[in-house]
Amino acid sequence: MPALMMPCRNLSTANSPAANSPAHARARRNADGDTGQGSPRRLHAARWVTGLLLAVLWSACLTGWTAVHAADRSVVGSLPAVTAAAMPQANEADAVWLSAIGNTARRTTEAPAGQQLVPWDVPGWQGYLDAFKELQRDPQNRALRMYFGLPLSGRDNVIVKFSGGRSAPRWLGWRNGSYTQAETAHFKIYSHADAATTRKVAADLERTYWIWTQVFFPLWEGRQQVSVHFKDVNPADFASGDGMKVSEHLAARRARVSSRTKLRVVLLQDAADYVKTLGDSIPGIERSTGFYSDQNRTSFFYPTETIDGQATRRHELVHQLFREATRSELTIDSPGQSSDFWIIEGIAGWFESLHIDSGVATIGGWDSPRLQFARHRIFGRQQIVPLSELRPDNMQRAQQRGDLAAFYAYAIAYTHLMMDGHSVTDRRWIYQLLAKQYKIQTDLPATPEPTMVEQRLVQFLRIDDQRVTANPITRPWLNLCFNGTQVTSTGLATIDPSNQARWLDLTGTGASNADLFRLAPQPTSVGQLSLERTTVDDQAAPWFAKAKNLTELDISNTRCGDKTVSTLAGMQALRTLWLTGSAITDRSLSVINRLPAIESIDLQRTEVSPRGLQSLKAAHPNWKINPL
């Protein structure tokens, strides 16, 4: 097979949630001196982190911020099948979600009362969003389904046409007939997977495409034709419910949305096929589950229905959509070639938070997976990277950073701040920056760079019970970090349990045994657990006894003691153990001595005797004992 000539991007562990997890943070901390969580705090000393800056931010956060409680995520419509039930409006919650569809347009174009902000009129945007809203109310509406090119019958929400594989690009090196070709309205897929799997992936690609067009309508190539469809129409007439429906308007005009070209996707059979196809050309490809090649204008995936796998697929697809589903004037250059590479990865990382439920799609929110790692870095590791330090980097400079995971964490966090927050100018600036990087012509009024973003990021991440309650989690969660927040058991009680919980940081929440048991009912799924300054005690010992896959445990400053530590006997994966200020005594040392994987342990401010501590150090000279 000929070598594929593609630049390498997004293949480091920085592009996976694990790269920003406490386990990775611990490994870096041991090398660079960062103290991390569950320990006395001091400021990180990396070259682009300033302790003075963080101290100012911390002070402002503690004393000067009043939380704003409102919708903290973008809400758009998804694609219902003809057989789907109309979105119910029988209760207040359903009505709220339905009315929220299209909030991105309102929060980007409309100036808040009292603010001197130049209006930004985007013809067709609100009408387009109203069409999706009506489709949720009436999934069988023939005019709307024809407008979007959706199936008019059956259970599918996407039309997929299969044919024998004969037209794959030559550089792929595939023989005719060795693959299947599938086409949808917007994608051409060359697949080694079976038909059912290919159809499922194709449907997700189409759903993601339509969601992306709603959020980034001002940059989408189809905005001109849609603006014609809604020319001389006041969107307020649709919103009132008294005038013509969107579907009636579109039917009268016999309008259809079309695209210029179809986006190319290569779907491999599995991870082995993915590595075999790309491994010779792209070092490190085995660490990824998806990749978009700017040079070949092609996305590469293999089927995976894991939460992480879906997030990566959407991340890479967003790169492709900005490059190919806009009227981008980029030629051989890549976006972020000279600077501002952070927004290229930031916006794709933001889109990883996409969650689709009952015909409504949300992006963003306090519970977004990537935000948990930023919250841990700021409040747990006391580290912050100013936006001004990210902006000069292009792709090459970013990948040469000593801590690439930090670059991704903060790029995505700043994007969440500006897309999820309540500043119209922030969101406009993001659109402006994307248009500049992808060379897309827009009529967006000039928008100045946001100010005080570091302080506002700290404020944004410091959630409380009211924010959590007002913006309930709707997605299945794997990782949640509450370190540095004002969330208590009251807020925790509103969060659904997760049988897939991998990392749970309840530091400082005062969480109880009952909170732990309810949030993580399957202890075997949990790999990293932080309970510092909670009310968890030895009554949780039976839960700990089942948590056999823990790699890191922090029970600092709790009432957990020897009974809890006794349950850790035989844990094969436990590498980091924070016992600072806990109730353990020398009786725990026999268990600790036999833990096979321990690398770091802190026993300060416990009842462990000096003699016991000395014997532990003598028995394990390679362990980092009381490293701080």
FENLINNOR-V367986 format. One line per field, one symbol per residue. ss: DSSP state (~ for helix, > for strand, _ for the rest). A space follows every 10 residues. Layout:
ss->???
This chain:
ss->__________ __~~~_~~~~ _~~~~~~~~~ ~~________ __________ ~~~~~~~~~~ ~~~_______ __>>>>>___ __________ _~~~~~~~~~ __~~~~~~~_ __________ ____~~~~~~ ~~~~~~~___ _~~~~~~~__ __________ >>>>_____~ ~~_______> >>>___>>>> >___~~~~~~ ~~~~~~~~~~ ~~~~~_~~~> __~~~~~~~_ ____~~~~~~ _____~~~~~ ~~~_______ __>>>>>>__ ~~~~~~~~__ ____~~~__> >>>____>>> >>____~~~~ ~~~~~~~~~~ ~~~~_>____ __________ ~~~~~~~~~~ ~___>>>__> >>>>____~~ ~~~~~~~~~~ ______~~~~ ~___~~~~~_ ___~~~~~~~ ~~~~~~~~~~ ___~~~~~~~ ~~~~~~~~__ __________ __~~~~~~~~ ~__>~~~~~~ ________>> >____>__~~ ~~________ __>>>_____ __~~~~~~~_ __~~~__>>> ______>~~~ ~~~~~~____ _>>>____>_ >~~~~~____ _____>>>__ __>__~~~~~ ~~~______> >>_______~ ~~~~~~~~~_ ___>>___
